[in-house]
Amino acid sequence: MTIDVKKKPLSEEELDAVLLHKFVLKGAWGEYHIYDSDVPKGFPPHIRGDVMKAAERLKKRGLLVSWPHGRENVWILNKGRSEEVISKFKRFYPEEYS
């Protein structure tokens, strides 16, 4: 069951899973990072604010890490919590980790 972000309102859990999936697909485990301005890209305009709130929520839970880099922050996945990151979105993207 893949989440379609354009068809229905997303729960917090679904939005967290979609965002973590984006980070995993980009390979943002440390070698590659994602800038603040790129975190909401690929999401519909009406939920981009919710995407940044989800990123902050995941940071508070320790699944994402951010720090200042130049004019904006950069984000990566927390390598030390990789199993938890994968289990968060595994329910919604079983084809990725079956």
N, C-alpha and C positions, 0 to 999 in steps of 0.2 A: 504494500500500500504506500505509494509515493504521495507526498503532500502536494496539492495544487494550491499555490499561494494566491492565485488569481480568481478562484471560483468561490471560496467561502471564507468567512472570518476564521482566523486561527486562534487556538487556545495558546496560553503561554508555553505549555509543554511542546506543542507543535512548532511554534515559532523558534523556540530554543533548539529543537532538533534540526530545523531547516538551516538555521544559522551555523550550528556546529558542522553540519554536513557541508556547507559552503567552505568553511575553513579547512576541513579535511580534504575536500576535492582540490583546493588550492595548494595543499601541502604546507600549510602554515603551522608547522610544528617547531619552528625556530629558525630554520635556514631561510624561510620565506616569511614575510610578514604582510599584513594588510593595513593600509592607512585608514584613518577615520573616515575620510571621504569615500573610500571604496567599500566599507562595510555594508551600507544599504544598497549598493548597486546591484541590479538584477531583481530587486523587489519592486512591486508596484508602488507608485508614489504615495498612495494613501496609507501605506503601512511602514514607510521608511522611518518615521519617528519611533514606532513600536520596535523596529529592528535595533535601533541604537539603545533603547531601554532594555531589550533582551540581552544585548552585548554587555551592558553594565551589570545586569542581573547575573549573567554567567561569570563575570569578573568577580563579583562578590562571593560567588560559590567556589571560586578558585579554578574554574575550567578554562577561562580565558585570562590572558595577561596583557596589560597595555602599559606603555611608557611614552614620554615625549620623545619625538624624533623630528628635528627641524621645526617646521611650523605647525605640525599636527601630531597626534598620537599614532602609534602603530600597535597592532594587535597580533597576538599569536595564541595558539593552543598551548595549554600547560602540558608539557611532555610527561611530567610526573603523574598526571591523572588521565593518561591516554585510554586506559580500559574503561573508565567512567565516561569519558567523552564518547567513545564508540558505543557503549551500551545505551547512552541517551538517545541516539538517533537510530540505533539498530532496529528498534520496533517499527519505525516508519520507513526505513530503507533496508529491508531484509536482503534484497538482492546484492547489496554492497558487501555484506559480511555474512554470508550464509554458510 
